[in-house]
């Protein structure tokens, strides 16, 4: 993630990028921490549907998910934004906070994610220009790399 140019350590400003994919949409997100890469992945996901920076952050929602792997946690977390849109008519403006911890539940070690998000109700003032049908496990990748985290996901459009 960090690049060395001479004696200077350079940290990329890129939060996410879209990658070529045959039928669906694929993106790669970057972050200095696990939490930051998840925030950037959420931003990439919703940018396929609307301009998050145009949405007023006037309504708050909470997200809580548990999973047995980081890949499963990623899919569940991103799927929550589709749920919020479809069921609660909520458009994300920004992820205010994300906390990920490992917990012991029964005989299993799990990851638990808690997030606070802000946004607004779906209304004619916001243009929804595409809909993501599902976040898939196809080509899902989340890994710690030198200087941060990298996440790749494919979504059905």
Contact map, one row per residue, 1 for C-alpha under 8 A:
1110000000110000000000000000000000000000000000000000000000000000000000000000000000000000000000000000000000000000000000000000000000000000000000001111100000000
1111000011110000000000000000000000000000000000000000000000000000000000000000000000000000000000000000000000000000000000000000000000000000000000000110000000000
1111100011110000000000000000000000000000000000000000000000000000000000000000000000000000000000000000000000000000000000000000000000000000000000000000000000000
0111111111000000000000000000000000000000000000000000000000000000000000000000000000000000000000000000000000000000000000000000000000000000000000000000000000000
0011111111000000000000000000000000000000000000000000000000000000000000000000000000000000000000000000000000000000000000000000000000000000000000000000000000000
0001111100000000000000000000000000000000000000000000000000000000000000000000000000000000000000000000000000000000000000000000000000000000000000000000000000000
0001111110000000000000000000000000000000000000000000000000000000000000000000000000000000000000000000000000000000000000000000000000000000000000000000000000000
0001111111000000000000000000000000000000000000000000000000000000000000000000000000000000000000000000000000000000000000000000000000000000000000000000000000000
0111101111100000000000000000000000000000000000000000000000000000000000000000000000000000000000000000000000000000000000000000000000000000000000000000000000000
0111100111110000000000000000000000000000000000000000000000000000000000000000000000000000000000000000000000000000000000000000000000000000000000000000000000000
1110000011111000000000000000000000000000000000000000000000000000000000000000000000000000000000000000000000000000000000000000000000000000000000000000000000000
1110000001111100000000000000000000000000000000000000000000000000000000000000000000000000000000000000000000000000000000000000000000000000000000000000000000000
0000000000111110000000000000000000000000000000000000000000000000000000000000000000000000000000000000000000000000000000000000000000000000000000000000000000000
0000000000011111100000000000010000000000000000000000000000000000000000000000000000000000000000000000000000000000000000000000000000000000000000000000000000000
0000000000001111100000000000111000001001000000000000000000000000000000000000000000000000000000000000000000000000000000000000000000000000000000000000000000000
0000000000000111110000000011110000000001100100000000000000000000000000000000000000000000000000000000000000000000000000000000000000000000000000000000000000000
0000000000000111111000000011100000000000000100000000000000000000000000000000000000000000000000000000000000000000000000000000000000000000000000000000000000000
0000000000000001111100001111000000000000000000000000000000000000000000000000000000000000000000000000000000000000000000000000000000000000000000000000000000000
0000000000000000111110001111000000000000000000000000000000000000000000000000000000000000000000000000000000000000000000000000000000000000000000000000000000000
0000000000000000011111001100000000000000000000000000000000000000000000000000000000000000000000000000000000000000000000000000000000000000000000000000000000000
0000000000000000001111111100000000000000000000000000000000000000000000000000000000000000000000000000000000000000000000000000000000000000000000000000000000000
0000000000000000000111110000000000000000000000000000000000000000000000000000000000000000000000000000000000000000000000000000000000000000000000000000000000000
0000000000000000000011111000000000000000000000000000000000000000000000000000000000000000000000000000000000000000000000000000000000000000000000000000000000000
0000000000000000000011111100000000000000000000000000000000000000000000000000000000000000000000000000000000000000000000000000000000000000000000000000000001111
0000000000000000011110111110000000000000000000000000000000000000000000000000000000000000000000000000000000000000000000000000000000000000000000000000000001111
0000000000000000011110011111000000000000000000000000000000000000000000000000000000000000000000000000000000000000000000000000000000000000000000000000000111100
0000000000000001111000001111100000000000100100000000000000000000000000000000000000000000000000000000000000000000000000000000000000000000000000000000000111000
0000000000000001111000000111110000000000100000000000000000000000000000000000000000000000000000000000000000000000000000000000000000000000000000000000011110000
0000000000000011100000000011111000001101100100000000000000000000000000000000000000000000000000000000000000000000000000000000000000000000000000000000011100000
0000000000000111000000000001111100011001100000000000000000000000000000000000000000000000000000000000000000000000000000000000000000000000000000000001111000000
0000000000000010000000000000111111111101000000000000000000000000000000000000000000000000000000000000000000000000000000000000000000000000000000000001110000000
0000000000000000000000000000011111011000000000000000000000000000000000000000000000000000000000000000000000000000000000000000000000000000000000000011100000000
0000000000000000000000000000001111111000000000000000000000000000000000000000000000000000000000000000000000000000000000000000000000000000000000000001100000000
0000000000000000000000000000001111111100000000000000000000000000000000000000000000000000000000000001000000000000000000000000000000000000000000010001100000000
0000000000000000000000000000001011111110000000000000000000000000000000000000000000000000000000000111000000000000000000000000000000000000000000000000000000000
0000000000000000000000000000011111111111000000000000000000000000000000000000000000000000000000000100000000000000000000000000000000000000000000000000000000000
0000000000000010000000000000111111111111100000000000000000000000000000000000000000000000000000000000000000000000000000000000000000000000000000000000111000000
0000000000000000000000000000101001111111110000000000000000000000000000000100000000000000000000000000000000000000000000000000000000000000000000000000001000000
0000000000000000000000000000000000111111111000000000000000000000000000000000000000000000000000100100000000000000000000000000000000000000000000000000000000000
0000000000000011000000000000111000011111111100000000000000000000000000000000000000000000000000000000000000000000000000000000000000000000000000000000000000000
0000000000000001000000000011110000001111111110000000000000000000000000000000010000000000000000000000000000000000000000000000000000000000000000000000001000000
0000000000000000000000000000000000000111111111000000000000000000000000000000010010000000000000100000000000000000000000000000000000000000000000000000000000000
0000000000000000000000000000000000000011111111100001000000000000000000000000000000000000000001000000000000000000000000000000000000000000000000000000000000000
0000000000000001100000000010100000000001111111110000000000000000000000000000000000000000000000000000000000000000000000000000000000000000000000000000000000000
0000000000000000000000000000000000000000111111111000000000000000000000000000010000000000000000000000000000000000000000000000000000000000000000000000000000000
0000000000000000000000000000000000000000011111111111000000000000000000000000000010000000000100000000000000000000000000000000000000000000000000000000000000000
0000000000000000000000000000000000000000001111111111000000000000000000000000000000000000000000000000000000000000000000000000000000000000000000000000000000000
0000000000000000000000000000000000000000000111111100000000000000000000000000000000000000000000000000000000000000000000000000000011110000000000000000000000000
0000000000000000000000000000000000000000000011111110000000000000000000000000000000000000000000000000000000000000000000000000000111110000000000000000000000000
0000000000000000000000000000000000000000000001111111000000000000000000000000000000000000000000000000000000000000000000000000011111000000000000000000000000000
0000000000000000000000000000000000000000000001101111111000000000000000000000000000000000000000000000000000000000000000000000001000000000000000000000000000000
0000000000000000000000000000000000000000001001100111111000000000000000000000000000000000001111000000000000000000000000000000000000000000000000000000000000000
0000000000000000000000000000000000000000000000000011111100000000000000000000000000000000000011000000000000000000000000000000000000000000000000000000000000000
0000000000000000000000000000000000000000000000000011111100000000000000000000000000000000000010000000000000000000000000000000010000000000000000000000000000000
0000000000000000000000000000000000000000000000000011111110000000000000000000000000000000001110000000000000000000000000110000010000000000000000000000000000000
0000000000000000000000000000000000000000000000000000111111000000000000000000000000000000000010000000000000000000000000110000000000000000000000000000000000000
0000000000000000000000000000000000000000000000000000001111110000000000000000000000000000000111000000000000000000000001110000000000000000000000000000000000000
0000000000000000000000000000000000000000000000000000000111110000000000000000000000000000000000000000000000000000000001110000000000000000000000000000000000000
0000000000000000000000000000000000000000000000000000000011111000000000000000000000000000000000000000000000000000000001111000000000000000000000000000000000000
0000000000000000000000000000000000000000000000000000000011111100000000000000000000000000000000000000000000000000000111100000000000000000000000000000000000000
0000000000000000000000000000000000000000000000000000000000111110000000000000000000000000000000000000000000000000000111000000000000000000000000000000000000000
0000000000000000000000000000000000000000000000000000000000011111000000000000000000000000000000000000000000000000011110000000000000000000000000000000000000000
0000000000000000000000000000000000000000000000000000000000001111100000000000100100000000000000000000000000000000111110000000000000000000000000000000000000000
0000000000000000000000000000000000000000000000000000000000000111110000000000000000000000000000000000000000000001111000000000000000000000000000000000000000000
0000000000000000000000000000000000000000000000000000000000000011111000001001100000000000000000000000000000000001110000000000000000000000000000000000000000000
0000000000000000000000000000000000000000000000000000000000000001111100001000000000000000000000000000000000000111100000000000000000000000000000000000000000000
0000000000000000000000000000000000000000000000000000000000000000111111011001000000000000000000000000000000000111000000000000000000000000000000000000000000000
0000000000000000000000000000000000000000000000000000000000000000011111011000000000000000000000000000000000011110000000000000000000000000000000000000000000000
0000000000000000000000000000000000000000000000000000000000000000001111111000000000000000000000000000000000000110000000000000000000000000000000000000000000000
0000000000000000000000000000000000000000000000000000000000000000001111111100000000000000000000000000000000000010000000000000000000000000000001000000000000000
0000000000000000000000000000000000000000000000000000000000000000000011111110000000000000000000000000000000000000000000000000000000000000100111000000000000000
0000000000000000000000000000000000000000000000000000000000000000001111111111000000000000000000000000000000000000000000000000000000000000100000000000000000000
0000000000000000000000000000000000000000000000000000000000000000111111111111100000000000000000000000000000000011100000000000000000000000000000000000000000000
0000000000000000000000000000000000000100000000000000000000000000000001111111110000000000000000000000000000000000000000000000000000000000000000000000000000000
0000000000000000000000000000000000000000000000000000000000000000000000111111111000000000000000000000000000000000000000000000000000000011100000000000000000000
0000000000000000000000000000000000000000000000000000000000000000101000011111111100000000000000000000000000000000000000000000000000000000000000000000000000000
0000000000000000000000000000000000000000000000000000000000000010100000001111111110000000000000000000000000000000100000000000000000000000000000000000000000000
0000000000000000000000000000000000000000110010000000000000000000000000000111111111000000000000000000000000000000000000000000000000000010000000000000000000000
0000000000000000000000000000000000000000000000000000000000000000000000000011111111100000000000000000000000000000000000000000000000000110000000000000000000000
0000000000000000000000000000000000000000000000000000000000000010000000000001111111110000000000000000000000000000000000000000000000000000000000000000000000000
0000000000000000000000000000000000000000010001000000000000000000000000000000111111111000000100000000000000000000000000000000000000000000000000000000000000000
0000000000000000000000000000000000000000000000000000000000000000000000000000011111111100000000000000000000000000000000000000000000011100000000000000000000000
0000000000000000000000000000000000000000000000000000000000000000000000000000001111111111000000000000000000000000000000000000000000000000000000000000000000000
0000000000000000000000000000000000000000000000000000000000000000000000000000000111111111111000000000000000000000000000000000000000000000000000000000000000000
0000000000000000000000000000000000000000000000000000000000000000000000000000000011111111111000000000000000000000000000000100000000000000000000000000000000000
0000000000000000000000000000000000000000000000000000000000000000000000000000000001111111110000000000000000000000000000000000000000000000000000000000000000000
0000000000000000000000000000000000000000000000000000000000000000000000000000000000111111100000000000000000000000000000000000000000000000000000000000000000000
0000000000000000000000000000000000000000000000000000000000000000000000000000000000111111110000000000000000000000000000000000000000000000000000000000000000000
0000000000000000000000000000000000000000000000000000000000000000000000000000000000011111111000000000000000000000000000001100000000000000000000000000000000000
0000000000000000000000000000000000000000000000000000000000000000000000000000000000011101111100000000000000000000000000111100000000000000000000000000000000000
0000000000000000000000000000000000000000000000000001001000000000000000000000000000011000111110000000000000000000000000111100000000000000000000000000000000000
0000000000000000000000000000000000000000000001000001001010000000000000000000000010000000011111100000000000000000000011110000000000000000000000000000000000000
0000000000000000000000000000000000000000000000000001111110000000000000000000000000000000001111100000000000000000000011110000000000000000000000000000000000000
0000000000000000000000000000000000000000001000000001100010000000000000000000000000000000000111110000000000000000000011100000000000000000000000000000000000000
0000000000000000000000000000000000000010010000000000000000000000000000000000000000000000000111111100000000000000001111000000000000000000000000000000000000000
0000000000000000000000000000000000000000000000000000000000000000000000000000000000000000000001111100000000000000001111000000000000000000000000000000000000000
0000000000000000000000000000000000000000000000000000000000000000000000000000000000000000000000111110000000000000001110000000000000000000000000000000000000000
0000000000000000000000000000000000110010000000000000000000000000000000000000000000000000000000111111000000000000111100000000000000000000000000000000000000000
0000000000000000000000000000000000100000000000000000000000000000000000000000000000000000000000001111100000000000111000000000000000000000000000000000000000000
0000000000000000000000000000000001100000000000000000000000000000000000000000000000000000000000000111110000000011110000000000000000000000000000000000000000000
0000000000000000000000000000000000000000000000000000000000000000000000000000000000000000000000000011111000000011100000000000000000000000000000000000000000000
0000000000000000000000000000000000000000000000000000000000000000000000000000000000000000000000000001111100001111000000000000000000000000000000000000000000000
0000000000000000000000000000000000000000000000000000000000000000000000000000000000000000000000000000111110001111000000000000000000000000000000000000000000000
0000000000000000000000000000000000000000000000000000000000000000000000000000000000000000000000000000011111111100000000000000000000000000000000000000000000000
0000000000000000000000000000000000000000000000000000000000000000000000000000000000000000000000000000001111111100000000000000000000000000000000000000000000000
0000000000000000000000000000000000000000000000000000000000000000000000000000000000000000000000000000000111110000000000000000000000000000000000000000000000000
0000000000000000000000000000000000000000000000000000000000000000000000000000000000000000000000000000000111111000000000000000000000000000000000000000000000000
0000000000000000000000000000000000000000000000000000000000000000000100000000000000000000000000000000000111111100000000000000000000000000000000000000000000000
0000000000000000000000000000000000000000000000000000000000000000000100000000000000000000000000000000011110111110000000000000000000000000000000000000000000000
0000000000000000000000000000000000000000000000000000000000000000011110000000000000000000000000000000011110011111000000000000000000000000000000000000000000000
0000000000000000000000000000000000000000000000000000000000000000011111001000000000000000000000000001111000001111100000000000000000000000000000000000000000000
0000000000000000000000000000000000000000000000000000000000000001111000001000000000000000000000000001111000000111110000000000000000000000000000000000000000000
0000000000000000000000000000000000000000000000000000000000000011110000001000100000000000000000000111100000000011111000000000000000000000000000000000000000000
0000000000000000000000000000000000000000000000000000000000000111100000000000000000000000000000000111000000000001111100000000000000000000000000000000000000000
0000000000000000000000000000000000000000000000000000000000000111000000000000000000000000000000111110000000000000111110000000000000000000000000000000000000000
0000000000000000000000000000000000000000000000000000000000011110000000000000000000000000000000111100000000000000011111000000000000000000000000000000000000000
0000000000000000000000000000000000000000000000000000000000011110000000000000000000000000000111111000000000000000001111100000000000000000000000000000000000000
0000000000000000000000000000000000000000000000000000000011111000000000000000000000000000000111110000000000000000000111110000000000000000000000000000000000000
0000000000000000000000000000000000000000000000000000001111110000000000000000000000000000011111000000000000000000000011111000000000000000000000000000000000000
0000000000000000000000000000000000000000000000000000001111100000000000000000000000000000011110000000000000000000000001111100000000000000000000000000000000000
0000000000000000000000000000000000000000000000000000000000100000000000000000000000000000111000000000000000000000000000111110000000000000000000000000000000000
0000000000000000000000000000000000000000000000000000000000000000000000000000000000001000111000000000000000000000000000011111010000000000000000000000000000000
0000000000000000000000000000000000000000000000000000000000000000000000000000000000000000000000000000000000000000000000001111110000000000000000000000000000000
0000000000000000000000000000000000000000000000000000000000000000000000000000000000000000000000000000000000000000000000000111111000000000000000000000000000000
0000000000000000000000000000000000000000000000000000000000000000000000000000000000000000000000000000000000000000000000000011111000000000000000000000000000000
0000000000000000000000000000000000000000000000000100011000000000000000000000000000000000000000000000000000000000000000000111111100000000000000000000000000000
0000000000000000000000000000000000000000000000000110000000000000000000000000000000000000000000000000000000000000000000000001111110000000000000000000000000000
0000000000000000000000000000000000000000000000001100000000000000000000000000000000000000000000000000000000000000000000000000011111100000000000000000000000000
0000000000000000000000000000000000000000000000011100000000000000000000000000000000000000000000000000000000000000000000000000001111100000000000000000000000000
0000000000000000000000000000000000000000000000011100000000000000000000000000000000000000000000000000000000000000000000000000000111110000000000000000000000001
0000000000000000000000000000000000000000000000011000000000000000000000000000000000000000000000000000000000000000000000000000000111111000000000000000000000001
0000000000000000000000000000000000000000000000011000000000000000000000000000000001000000000000000000000000000000000000000000000001111110000000000000000000111
0000000000000000000000000000000000000000000000000000000000000000000000000000000001000000000000000000000000000000000000000000000000111110000000000000000000111
0000000000000000000000000000000000000000000000000000000000000000000000000000001001000000000000000000000000000000000000000000000000011111000000000000000000111
0000000000000000000000000000000000000000000000000000000000000000000000000010011000000000000000000000000000000000000000000000000000011111100000000000000011110
0000000000000000000000000000000000000000000000000000000000000000000000000010000000000000000000000000000000000000000000000000000000000111111100000000000011110
0000000000000000000000000000000000000000000000000000000000000000000000110010000000000000000000000000000000000000000000000000000000000011111100000000000011000
0000000000000000000000000000000000000000000000000000000000000000000000000000000000000000000000000000000000000000000000000000000000000001111100000000000011000
0000000000000000000000000000000000000000000000000000000000000000000000000000000000000000000000000000000000000000000000000000000000000001111110000000000111000
0000000000000000000000000000000000000000000000000000000000000000000000100000000000000000000000000000000000000000000000000000000000000001111111000000001111000
0000000000000000000000000000000000000000000000000000000000000000000000100000000000000000000000000000000000000000000000000000000000000000001111100000011110000
0000000000000000000000000000000000000000000000000000000000000000000001100000000000000000000000000000000000000000000000000000000000000000000111110000111100000
0000000000000000000000000000000000000000000000000000000000000000000000000000000000000000000000000000000000000000000000000000000000000000000011111000111000000
0000000000000000000000000000000001000000000000000000000000000000000000000000000000000000000000000000000000000000000000000000000000000000000001111101110000000
1000000000000000000000000000000000000000000000000000000000000000000000000000000000000000000000000000000000000000000000000000000000000000000000111111110000000
1100000000000000000000000000000000000000000000000000000000000000000000000000000000000000000000000000000000000000000000000000000000000000000000011111100000000
1100000000000000000000000000000100000000000000000000000000000000000000000000000000000000000000000000000000000000000000000000000000000000000000001111100000000
1000000000000000000000000000011111000000000000000000000000000000000000000000000000000000000000000000000000000000000000000000000000000000000000011111110000000
1000000000000000000000000000011111001000000000000000000000000000000000000000000000000000000000000000000000000000000000000000000000000000000001111111111000000
0000000000000000000000000001111000001000000000000000000000000000000000000000000000000000000000000000000000000000000000000000000000000000000011111001111100000
0000000000000000000000000001110000001100100000000000000000000000000000000000000000000000000000000000000000000000000000000000000000000000000111100000111110000
0000000000000000000000000111100000000000000000000000000000000000000000000000000000000000000000000000000000000000000000000000000000000000001111000000011111000
0000000000000000000000000111000000000000000000000000000000000000000000000000000000000000000000000000000000000000000000000000000000000011111110000000001111100
0000000000000000000000011110000000000000000000000000000000000000000000000000000000000000000000000000000000000000000000000000000000000011111100000000000111110
0000000000000000000000011100000000000000000000000000000000000000000000000000000000000000000000000000000000000000000000000000000000011111000000000000000011111
0000000000000000000000011000000000000000000000000000000000000000000000000000000000000000000000000000000000000000000000000000000000011111000000000000000001111
0000000000000000000000011000000000000000000000000000000000000000000000000000000000000000000000000000000000000000000000000000000001111100000000000000000000111
